[in-house]
Amino acid sequence: MTSPTIEAVTTSAAPAPVGPYNQAVKAGGVLYCSGQIALDPATGAMVGSGDVEAETRQVLSNLKAVLNEAGCTPQQVVRTTVFLADLGDFAKVNALYAEVFGAGVSPARVCVEVAALPKGARVEIDCIAVLG
């Protein structure tokens, strides 16, 4: 049995990784996107000054940039994980999330509150998409 081809996906339209990982990896017809926080791709600075809606817009923009670089659309996403620093932000984040992932078959999803996120972020989202 041969191993699937594994390929890194990188775009300057999304923030560069802040550690030893890739923005996304293609493997076996699937795209695995790393979690995105609200970093401005051009400056690497956090966006939103703690406003969860501004952060969520940037997170979704970053994810869409990675998906686009891999030749995918949000409609090909089959699974997401939403990490919130405060579950009280759920409704605000969910409304913006629905604008991107609400058409057609919405992805399966997990949403959890976490103690902290990198760089003081209030929201982080990762996803898995089917290629093709």
LODRENRO-739301 format. One record per residue: residue number from 1; residue in three letters; x, y negated, z negated of N, C-alpha, C in turn. Coordinates in steps of 0.2 Angstrom, whole numbers, plus 5000, padded with zeros to 4 digits. Atoms other than C-alpha are relative to their C-alpha. Example, Ala and Ser with C-alpha at 12.3 -4.5 7.8 and 13.67 -1.06 7.14 Angstrom:
<recs>
k 1 r Ala n.xx 5004 n.yy 5006 n.zz 5000 ca.xx 5062 ca.yy 5022 ca.zz 4961 c.xx 5004 c.yy 4994 c.zz 5000
k 2 r Ser n.xx 4996 n.yy 5006 n.zz 5001 ca.xx 5068 ca.yy 5005 ca.zz 4964 c.xx 4996 c.yy 4995 c.zz 4997
</recs>
This chain:
<recs>
k 1 r Met n.xx 5004 n.yy 5006 n.zz 5000 ca.xx 5000 ca.yy 5000 ca.zz 5000 c.xx 5004 c.yy 4994 c.zz 5000
k 2 r Thr n.xx 4996 n.yy 5006 n.zz 4999 ca.xx 5007 ca.yy 4983 ca.zz 5005 c.xx 4997 c.yy 4995 c.zz 4995
k 3 r Ser n.xx 5002 n.yy 5005 n.zz 5005 ca.xx 5006 ca.yy 4968 ca.zz 4993 c.xx 4997 c.yy 4994 c.zz 5005
k 4 r Pro n.xx 5002 n.yy 5006 n.zz 4996 ca.xx 4996 ca.yy 4953 ca.zz 4999 c.xx 5005 c.yy 4995 c.zz 5001
k 5 r Thr n.xx 4995 n.yy 5006 n.zz 4999 ca.xx 5005 ca.yy 4938 ca.zz 5006 c.xx 4997 c.yy 4995 c.zz 4994
k 6 r Ile n.xx 5001 n.yy 5005 n.zz 5005 ca.xx 5006 ca.yy 4925 ca.zz 4992 c.xx 5003 c.yy 4993 c.zz 5002
k 7 r Glu n.xx 4997 n.yy 5006 n.zz 4998 ca.xx 5008 ca.yy 4907 ca.zz 4997 c.xx 4998 c.yy 4994 c.zz 4996
k 8 r Ala n.xx 5001 n.yy 5006 n.zz 5004 ca.xx 5009 ca.yy 4891 ca.zz 4987 c.xx 4996 c.yy 4994 c.zz 5005
k 9 r Val n.xx 5003 n.yy 5006 n.zz 4997 ca.xx 4998 ca.yy 4876 ca.zz 4992 c.xx 5002 c.yy 4994 c.zz 4996
k 10 r Thr n.xx 4998 n.yy 5006 n.zz 5003 ca.xx 5004 ca.yy 4859 ca.zz 4989 c.xx 4998 c.yy 4994 c.zz 5005
k 11 r Thr n.xx 5002 n.yy 5007 n.zz 4997 ca.xx 4998 ca.yy 4841 ca.zz 4994 c.xx 5002 c.yy 4994 c.zz 4996
k 12 r Ser n.xx 4999 n.yy 5006 n.zz 5003 ca.xx 5003 ca.yy 4824 ca.zz 4990 c.xx 4994 c.yy 4996 c.zz 4998
k 13 r Ala n.xx 5007 n.yy 5003 n.zz 5002 ca.xx 4984 ca.yy 4819 ca.zz 4989 c.xx 4998 c.yy 5002 c.zz 4993
k 14 r Ala n.xx 5001 n.yy 4998 n.zz 5007 ca.xx 4984 ca.yy 4828 ca.zz 4972 c.xx 5006 c.yy 4999 c.zz 4996
k 15 r Pro n.xx 4994 n.yy 5001 n.zz 5004 ca.xx 4995 ca.yy 4825 ca.zz 4957 c.xx 5005 c.yy 5006 c.zz 5001
k 16 r Ala n.xx 4995 n.yy 4995 n.zz 5000 ca.xx 5012 ca.yy 4835 ca.zz 4957 c.xx 4999 c.yy 5004 c.zz 4994
k 17 r Pro n.xx 5000 n.yy 4996 n.zz 5007 ca.xx 5012 ca.yy 4849 ca.zz 4944 c.xx 5005 c.yy 4997 c.zz 4995
k 18 r Val n.xx 4996 n.yy 5003 n.zz 5006 ca.xx 5019 ca.yy 4844 ca.zz 4927 c.xx 5004 c.yy 5006 c.zz 4997
k 19 r Gly n.xx 4997 n.yy 4994 n.zz 5003 ca.xx 5026 ca.yy 4861 ca.zz 4924 c.xx 5002 c.yy 5005 c.zz 5006
k 20 r Pro n.xx 4998 n.yy 4995 n.zz 4995 ca.xx 5032 ca.yy 4877 ca.zz 4933 c.xx 4994 c.yy 5004 c.zz 5003
k 21 r Tyr n.xx 5006 n.yy 4997 n.zz 4996 ca.xx 5016 ca.yy 4881 ca.zz 4943 c.xx 4999 c.yy 4996 c.zz 5006
k 22 r Asn n.xx 5002 n.yy 5003 n.zz 4994 ca.xx 5008 ca.yy 4876 ca.zz 4959 c.xx 4993 c.yy 4997 c.zz 5000
k 23 r Gln n.xx 5007 n.yy 5002 n.zz 5000 ca.xx 4993 ca.yy 4866 ca.zz 4963 c.xx 4995 c.yy 5005 c.zz 5002
k 24 r Ala n.xx 5004 n.yy 4995 n.zz 4998 ca.xx 4986 ca.yy 4881 ca.zz 4971 c.xx 5004 c.yy 5006 c.zz 5003
k 25 r Val n.xx 4997 n.yy 4994 n.zz 4997 ca.xx 4990 ca.yy 4899 ca.zz 4977 c.xx 4995 c.yy 5004 c.zz 5004
k 26 r Lys n.xx 5004 n.yy 4996 n.zz 4996 ca.xx 4983 ca.yy 4908 ca.zz 4991 c.xx 5002 c.yy 5007 c.zz 5000
k 27 r Ala n.xx 4998 n.yy 4993 n.zz 5001 ca.xx 4983 ca.yy 4927 ca.zz 4989 c.xx 4994 c.yy 5004 c.zz 5002
k 28 r Gly n.xx 5006 n.yy 4995 n.zz 4999 ca.xx 4972 ca.yy 4941 ca.zz 4997 c.xx 4994 c.yy 4997 c.zz 5002
k 29 r Gly n.xx 5006 n.yy 5003 n.zz 4998 ca.xx 4960 ca.yy 4929 ca.zz 5005 c.xx 4996 c.yy 4996 c.zz 4995
k 30 r Val n.xx 5003 n.yy 5003 n.zz 5005 ca.xx 4957 ca.yy 4920 ca.zz 4989 c.xx 5005 c.yy 4994 c.zz 4998
k 31 r Leu n.xx 4996 n.yy 5006 n.zz 5002 ca.xx 4963 ca.yy 4902 ca.zz 4983 c.xx 4999 c.yy 4999 c.zz 4993
k 32 r Tyr n.xx 5000 n.yy 5001 n.zz 5007 ca.xx 4967 ca.yy 4900 ca.zz 4965 c.xx 5003 c.yy 4993 c.zz 4999
k 33 r Cys n.xx 4998 n.yy 5007 n.zz 5002 ca.xx 4967 ca.yy 4881 ca.zz 4960 c.xx 5002 c.yy 4999 c.zz 4993
k 34 r Ser n.xx 4998 n.yy 5002 n.zz 5007 ca.xx 4977 ca.yy 4876 ca.zz 4945 c.xx 4995 c.yy 4995 c.zz 4997
k 35 r Gly n.xx 5004 n.yy 5005 n.zz 5003 ca.xx 4967 ca.yy 4865 ca.zz 4933 c.xx 5003 c.yy 4993 c.zz 5001
k 36 r Gln n.xx 4998 n.yy 5007 n.zz 4999 ca.xx 4967 ca.yy 4846 ca.zz 4937 c.xx 4997 c.yy 4996 c.zz 4994
k 37 r Ile n.xx 5002 n.yy 5005 n.zz 5004 ca.xx 4966 ca.yy 4832 ca.zz 4925 c.xx 5000 c.yy 4994 c.zz 5004
k 38 r Ala n.xx 5001 n.yy 5006 n.zz 4997 ca.xx 4963 ca.yy 4814 ca.zz 4929 c.xx 5007 c.yy 4996 c.zz 5002
k 39 r Leu n.xx 4993 n.yy 5003 n.zz 4998 ca.xx 4981 ca.yy 4810 ca.zz 4936 c.xx 4999 c.yy 4997 c.zz 5007
k 40 r Asp n.xx 5000 n.yy 5003 n.zz 4993 ca.xx 4982 ca.yy 4797 ca.zz 4950 c.xx 5006 c.yy 5004 c.zz 5004
k 41 r Pro n.xx 4995 n.yy 4996 n.zz 4996 ca.xx 4992 ca.yy 4807 ca.zz 4964 c.xx 5006 c.yy 4995 c.zz 5002
k 42 r Ala n.xx 4994 n.yy 5005 n.zz 4998 ca.xx 5002 ca.yy 4791 ca.zz 4969 c.xx 5004 c.yy 4998 c.zz 4994
k 43 r Thr n.xx 4996 n.yy 5002 n.zz 5006 ca.xx 5008 ca.yy 4786 ca.zz 4951 c.xx 5001 c.yy 5005 c.zz 4995
k 44 r Gly n.xx 4999 n.yy 4995 n.zz 5006 ca.xx 5006 ca.yy 4801 ca.zz 4940 c.xx 4997 c.yy 4998 c.zz 4994
k 45 r Ala n.xx 5003 n.yy 5003 n.zz 5006 ca.xx 4997 ca.yy 4790 ca.zz 4928 c.xx 4992 c.yy 5002 c.zz 4999
k 46 r Met n.xx 5007 n.yy 4998 n.zz 5001 ca.xx 4980 ca.yy 4795 ca.zz 4919 c.xx 4996 c.yy 4994 c.zz 5002
k 47 r Val n.xx 5005 n.yy 5004 n.zz 4998 ca.xx 4965 ca.yy 4787 ca.zz 4926 c.xx 4994 c.yy 5000 c.zz 4995
k 48 r Gly n.xx 5006 n.yy 5000 n.zz 5004 ca.xx 4950 ca.yy 4781 ca.zz 4917 c.xx 5000 c.yy 4997 c.zz 4993
k 49 r Ser n.xx 4999 n.yy 5003 n.zz 5007 ca.xx 4957 ca.yy 4774 ca.zz 4900 c.xx 4995 c.yy 5003 c.zz 4995
k 50 r Gly n.xx 5004 n.yy 4996 n.zz 5005 ca.xx 4947 ca.yy 4788 ca.zz 4891 c.xx 4992 c.yy 5000 c.zz 5002
k 51 r Asp n.xx 5006 n.yy 4999 n.zz 4997 ca.xx 4931 ca.yy 4786 ca.zz 4901 c.xx 4999 c.yy 5006 c.zz 5003
k 52 r Val n.xx 5001 n.yy 4993 n.zz 4998 ca.xx 4925 ca.yy 4804 ca.zz 4904 c.xx 4997 c.yy 5000 c.zz 5007
k 53 r Glu n.xx 5003 n.yy 5000 n.zz 4993 ca.xx 4915 ca.yy 4799 ca.zz 4920 c.xx 5006 c.yy 4998 c.zz 5005
k 54 r Ala n.xx 4995 n.yy 5002 n.zz 4995 ca.xx 4930 ca.yy 4790 ca.zz 4928 c.xx 5005 c.yy 5006 c.zz 5000
k 55 r Glu n.xx 4996 n.yy 4994 n.zz 5000 ca.xx 4941 ca.yy 4805 ca.zz 4923 c.xx 4997 c.yy 5005 c.zz 5004
k 56 r Thr n.xx 5003 n.yy 4995 n.zz 4996 ca.xx 4929 ca.yy 4817 ca.zz 4930 c.xx 5000 c.yy 4999 c.zz 5008
k 57 r Arg n.xx 5000 n.yy 5002 n.zz 4993 ca.xx 4928 ca.yy 4808 ca.zz 4947 c.xx 5007 c.yy 5001 c.zz 5002
k 58 r Gln n.xx 4993 n.yy 4999 n.zz 4998 ca.xx 4947 ca.yy 4809 ca.zz 4948 c.xx 5002 c.yy 5007 c.zz 5000
k 59 r Val n.xx 4999 n.yy 4993 n.zz 5000 ca.xx 4948 ca.yy 4827 ca.zz 4943 c.xx 4997 c.yy 5003 c.zz 5006
k 60 r Leu n.xx 5004 n.yy 4997 n.zz 4995 ca.xx 4935 ca.yy 4832 ca.zz 4956 c.xx 5004 c.yy 4997 c.zz 5007
k 61 r Ser n.xx 4997 n.yy 5002 n.zz 4994 ca.xx 4944 ca.yy 4821 ca.zz 4969 c.xx 5007 c.yy 5004 c.zz 5001
k 62 r Asn n.xx 4993 n.yy 4996 n.zz 5000 ca.xx 4961 ca.yy 4830 ca.zz 4965 c.xx 4998 c.yy 5007 c.zz 5002
k 63 r Leu n.xx 5002 n.yy 4993 n.zz 4998 ca.xx 4952 ca.yy 4847 ca.zz 4966 c.xx 4999 c.yy 5000 c.zz 5008
k 64 r Lys n.xx 5002 n.yy 5000 n.zz 4993 ca.xx 4944 ca.yy 4842 ca.zz 4983 c.xx 5007 c.yy 5000 c.zz 5005
k 65 r Ala n.xx 4994 n.yy 5001 n.zz 4996 ca.xx 4962 ca.yy 4837 ca.zz 4990 c.xx 5003 c.yy 5006 c.zz 5000
k 66 r Val n.xx 4997 n.yy 4993 n.zz 5000 ca.xx 4969 ca.yy 4854 ca.zz 4985 c.xx 4996 c.yy 5005 c.zz 5004
k 67 r Leu n.xx 5005 n.yy 4996 n.zz 4996 ca.xx 4954 ca.yy 4863 ca.zz 4993 c.xx 5001 c.yy 4998 c.zz 5007
k 68 r Asn n.xx 4999 n.yy 5002 n.zz 4994 ca.xx 4956 ca.yy 4853 ca.zz 5008 c.xx 5007 c.yy 5002 c.zz 5003
k 69 r Glu n.xx 4993 n.yy 4998 n.zz 4998 ca.xx 4975 ca.yy 4856 ca.zz 5010 c.xx 5000 c.yy 5008 c.zz 5002
k 70 r Ala n.xx 5000 n.yy 4993 n.zz 4999 ca.xx 4971 ca.yy 4875 ca.zz 5009 c.xx 4995 c.yy 5002 c.zz 5006
k 71 r Gly n.xx 5005 n.yy 4999 n.zz 4995 ca.xx 4957 ca.yy 4873 ca.zz 5023 c.xx 4993 c.yy 5002 c.zz 4997
k 72 r Cys n.xx 5006 n.yy 4998 n.zz 5004 ca.xx 4943 ca.yy 4875 ca.zz 5010 c.xx 4995 c.yy 4994 c.zz 4999
k 73 r Thr n.xx 5005 n.yy 5005 n.zz 5002 ca.xx 4927 ca.yy 4865 ca.zz 5005 c.xx 4998 c.yy 5002 c.zz 4993
k 74 r Pro n.xx 5003 n.yy 4998 n.zz 5007 ca.xx 4919 ca.yy 4865 ca.zz 4988 c.xx 4994 c.yy 5005 c.zz 5001
k 75 r Gln n.xx 5005 n.yy 4995 n.zz 4999 ca.xx 4905 ca.yy 4876 ca.zz 4996 c.xx 5003 c.yy 5007 c.zz 5000
k 76 r Gln n.xx 4997 n.yy 4993 n.zz 5000 ca.xx 4918 ca.yy 4890 ca.zz 4996 c.xx 5003 c.yy 5002 c.zz 4993
k 77 r Val n.xx 4998 n.yy 4998 n.zz 5007 ca.xx 4922 ca.yy 4889 ca.zz 4978 c.xx 4995 c.yy 5005 c.zz 4996
k 78 r Val n.xx 5004 n.yy 4995 n.zz 5002 ca.xx 4915 ca.yy 4904 ca.zz 4969 c.xx 5000 c.yy 5000 c.zz 4992
k 79 r Arg n.xx 4999 n.yy 5000 n.zz 5007 ca.xx 4921 ca.yy 4901 ca.zz 4951 c.xx 5004 c.yy 4994 c.zz 4998
k 80 r Thr n.xx 4996 n.yy 5006 n.zz 5003 ca.xx 4926 ca.yy 4886 ca.zz 4940 c.xx 5000 c.yy 5001 c.zz 4993
k 81 r Thr n.xx 5000 n.yy 5000 n.zz 5008 ca.xx 4931 ca.yy 4883 ca.zz 4922 c.xx 5001 c.yy 4992 c.zz 4999
k 82 r Val n.xx 5000 n.yy 5007 n.zz 5002 ca.xx 4928 ca.yy 4866 ca.zz 4914 c.xx 5002 c.yy 5000 c.zz 4993
k 83 r Phe n.xx 4997 n.yy 5001 n.zz 5007 ca.xx 4938 ca.yy 4861 ca.zz 4899 c.xx 4998 c.yy 4993 c.zz 4998
k 84 r Leu n.xx 5002 n.yy 5007 n.zz 5003 ca.xx 4931 ca.yy 4847 ca.zz 4888 c.xx 5003 c.yy 4999 c.zz 4994
k 85 r Ala n.xx 4997 n.yy 5002 n.zz 5006 ca.xx 4939 ca.yy 4838 ca.zz 4874 c.xx 4994 c.yy 4999 c.zz 4995
k 86 r Asp n.xx 5006 n.yy 5002 n.zz 5004 ca.xx 4921 ca.yy 4834 ca.zz 4868 c.xx 4994 c.yy 5003 c.zz 5003
k 87 r Leu n.xx 5006 n.yy 4997 n.zz 4997 ca.xx 4906 ca.yy 4845 ca.zz 4872 c.xx 4995 c.yy 4995 c.zz 5001
k 88 r Gly n.xx 5005 n.yy 5005 n.zz 5000 ca.xx 4896 ca.yy 4830 ca.zz 4869 c.xx 5000 c.yy 4996 c.zz 5007
k 89 r Asp n.xx 4999 n.yy 5003 n.zz 4994 ca.xx 4902 ca.yy 4824 ca.zz 4886 c.xx 4997 c.yy 5005 c.zz 5006
k 90 r Phe n.xx 5002 n.yy 4995 n.zz 4995 ca.xx 4894 ca.yy 4839 ca.zz 4895 c.xx 4995 c.yy 4997 c.zz 5005
k 91 r Ala n.xx 5005 n.yy 5003 n.zz 4995 ca.xx 4879 ca.yy 4830 ca.zz 4903 c.xx 5003 c.yy 4995 c.zz 5005
k 92 r Lys n.xx 4997 n.yy 5005 n.zz 4995 ca.xx 4890 ca.yy 4816 ca.zz 4910 c.xx 5004 c.yy 5004 c.zz 5005
k 93 r Val n.xx 4995 n.yy 4996 n.zz 4996 ca.xx 4903 ca.yy 4829 ca.zz 4917 c.xx 4995 c.yy 5004 c.zz 5005
k 94 r Asn n.xx 5004 n.yy 4996 n.zz 4996 ca.xx 4889 ca.yy 4840 ca.zz 4923 c.xx 4997 c.yy 4997 c.zz 5006
k 95 r Ala n.xx 5003 n.yy 5003 n.zz 4995 ca.xx 4880 ca.yy 4827 ca.zz 4933 c.xx 5005 c.yy 4998 c.zz 5006
k 96 r Leu n.xx 4995 n.yy 5002 n.zz 4994 ca.xx 4896 ca.yy 4822 ca.zz 4943 c.xx 5002 c.yy 5007 c.zz 5003
k 97 r Tyr n.xx 4998 n.yy 4993 n.zz 4997 ca.xx 4901 ca.yy 4841 ca.zz 4945 c.xx 4994 c.yy 5002 c.zz 5005
k 98 r Ala n.xx 5005 n.yy 4998 n.zz 4995 ca.xx 4884 ca.yy 4844 ca.zz 4953 c.xx 5000 c.yy 4996 c.zz 5006
k 99 r Glu n.xx 5000 n.yy 5003 n.zz 4994 ca.xx 4887 ca.yy 4831 ca.zz 4966 c.xx 5005 c.yy 5003 c.zz 5005
k 100 r Val n.xx 4995 n.yy 4997 n.zz 4996 ca.xx 4902 ca.yy 4841 ca.zz 4972 c.xx 4998 c.yy 5008 c.zz 5001
k 101 r Phe n.xx 5001 n.yy 4993 n.zz 5000 ca.xx 4897 ca.yy 4859 ca.zz 4968 c.xx 4992 c.yy 5002 c.zz 5000
k 102 r Gly n.xx 5007 n.yy 4998 n.zz 5001 ca.xx 4878 ca.yy 4858 ca.zz 4967 c.xx 4996 c.yy 5002 c.zz 5007
k 103 r Ala n.xx 5003 n.yy 4998 n.zz 4994 ca.xx 4874 ca.yy 4861 ca.zz 4986 c.xx 5001 c.yy 5008 c.zz 5001
k 104 r Gly n.xx 5000 n.yy 4993 n.zz 4998 ca.xx 4870 ca.yy 4879 ca.zz 4992 c.xx 5000 c.yy 5004 c.zz 4993
k 105 r Val n.xx 4999 n.yy 4996 n.zz 5006 ca.xx 4876 ca.yy 4892 ca.zz 4980 c.xx 5005 c.yy 4997 c.zz 4995
k 106 r Ser n.xx 4995 n.yy 5003 n.zz 5005 ca.xx 4884 ca.yy 4884 ca.zz 4965 c.xx 5004 c.yy 5006 c.zz 4997
k 107 r Pro n.xx 4996 n.yy 4995 n.zz 5003 ca.xx 4899 ca.yy 4893 ca.zz 4958 c.xx 4998 c.yy 5002 c.zz 4993
k 108 r Ala n.xx 5001 n.yy 4997 n.zz 5007 ca.xx 4899 ca.yy 4904 ca.zz 4943 c.xx 5005 c.yy 4995 c.zz 4996
k 109 r Arg n.xx 4996 n.yy 5005 n.zz 5004 ca.xx 4906 ca.yy 4893 ca.zz 4929 c.xx 5001 c.yy 5002 c.zz 4992
k 110 r Val n.xx 4999 n.yy 5000 n.zz 5007 ca.xx 4913 ca.yy 4893 ca.zz 4911 c.xx 5001 c.yy 4993 c.zz 4998
k 111 r Cys n.xx 4998 n.yy 5007 n.zz 5003 ca.xx 4913 ca.yy 4877 ca.zz 4901 c.xx 5001 c.yy 5001 c.zz 4993
k 112 r Val n.xx 4998 n.yy 4999 n.zz 5007 ca.xx 4922 ca.yy 4876 ca.zz 4884 c.xx 5003 c.yy 4994 c.zz 4998
k 113 r Glu n.xx 4997 n.yy 5006 n.zz 5003 ca.xx 4927 ca.yy 4863 ca.zz 4872 c.xx 5007 c.yy 5003 c.zz 4997
k 114 r Val n.xx 4994 n.yy 4998 n.zz 5002 ca.xx 4945 ca.yy 4863 ca.zz 4868 c.xx 5003 c.yy 4995 c.zz 4995
k 115 r Ala n.xx 4997 n.yy 5005 n.zz 5005 ca.xx 4956 ca.yy 4855 ca.zz 4854 c.xx 5003 c.yy 4994 c.zz 5003
k 116 r Ala n.xx 4997 n.yy 5006 n.zz 4997 ca.xx 4966 ca.yy 4845 ca.zz 4866 c.xx 5002 c.yy 5002 c.zz 5007
k 117 r Leu n.xx 4998 n.yy 4998 n.zz 4993 ca.xx 4971 ca.yy 4844 ca.zz 4885 c.xx 5006 c.yy 4996 c.zz 5001
k 118 r Pro n.xx 4994 n.yy 5003 n.zz 4998 ca.xx 4987 ca.yy 4838 ca.zz 4893 c.xx 4999 c.yy 4992 c.zz 5001
k 119 r Lys n.xx 5000 n.yy 5007 n.zz 4999 ca.xx 4991 ca.yy 4819 ca.zz 4892 c.xx 4994 c.yy 4997 c.zz 4997
k 120 r Gly n.xx 5006 n.yy 5003 n.zz 5003 ca.xx 4975 ca.yy 4816 ca.zz 4881 c.xx 4994 c.yy 5000 c.zz 5005
k 121 r Ala n.xx 5006 n.yy 5000 n.zz 4996 ca.xx 4963 ca.yy 4820 ca.zz 4895 c.xx 4994 c.yy 5002 c.zz 4996
k 122 r Arg n.xx 5006 n.yy 4998 n.zz 5003 ca.xx 4945 ca.yy 4822 ca.zz 4891 c.xx 4997 c.yy 5006 c.zz 5004
k 123 r Val n.xx 5003 n.yy 4995 n.zz 4996 ca.xx 4941 ca.yy 4834 ca.zz 4905 c.xx 5006 c.yy 5003 c.zz 5005
k 124 r Glu n.xx 4995 n.yy 4996 n.zz 4995 ca.xx 4951 ca.yy 4848 ca.zz 4916 c.xx 4995 c.yy 5005 c.zz 5003
k 125 r Ile n.xx 5004 n.yy 4995 n.zz 4996 ca.xx 4943 ca.yy 4859 ca.zz 4929 c.xx 5005 c.yy 5003 c.zz 5005
k 126 r Asp n.xx 4996 n.yy 4996 n.zz 4995 ca.xx 4951 ca.yy 4873 ca.zz 4939 c.xx 4994 c.yy 5004 c.zz 5004
k 127 r Cys n.xx 5005 n.yy 4996 n.zz 4996 ca.xx 4943 ca.yy 4884 ca.zz 4952 c.xx 5003 c.yy 5005 c.zz 5004
k 128 r Ile n.xx 4998 n.yy 4995 n.zz 4996 ca.xx 4944 ca.yy 4899 ca.zz 4963 c.xx 4995 c.yy 5000 c.zz 5006
k 129 r Ala n.xx 5004 n.yy 5000 n.zz 4994 ca.xx 4938 ca.yy 4899 ca.zz 4981 c.xx 5002 c.yy 5005 c.zz 5005
k 130 r Val n.xx 4999 n.yy 4995 n.zz 4995 ca.xx 4936 ca.yy 4911 ca.zz 4995 c.xx 5002 c.yy 4997 c.zz 5007
k 131 r Leu n.xx 4998 n.yy 5003 n.zz 4993 ca.xx 4946 ca.yy 4907 ca.zz 5011 c.xx 4996 c.yy 5003 c.zz 5006
k 132 r Gly n.xx 5003 n.yy 4997 n.zz 4994 ca.xx 4940 ca.yy 4909 ca.zz 5028 c.xx 4993 c.yy 4996 c.zz 5002
</recs>
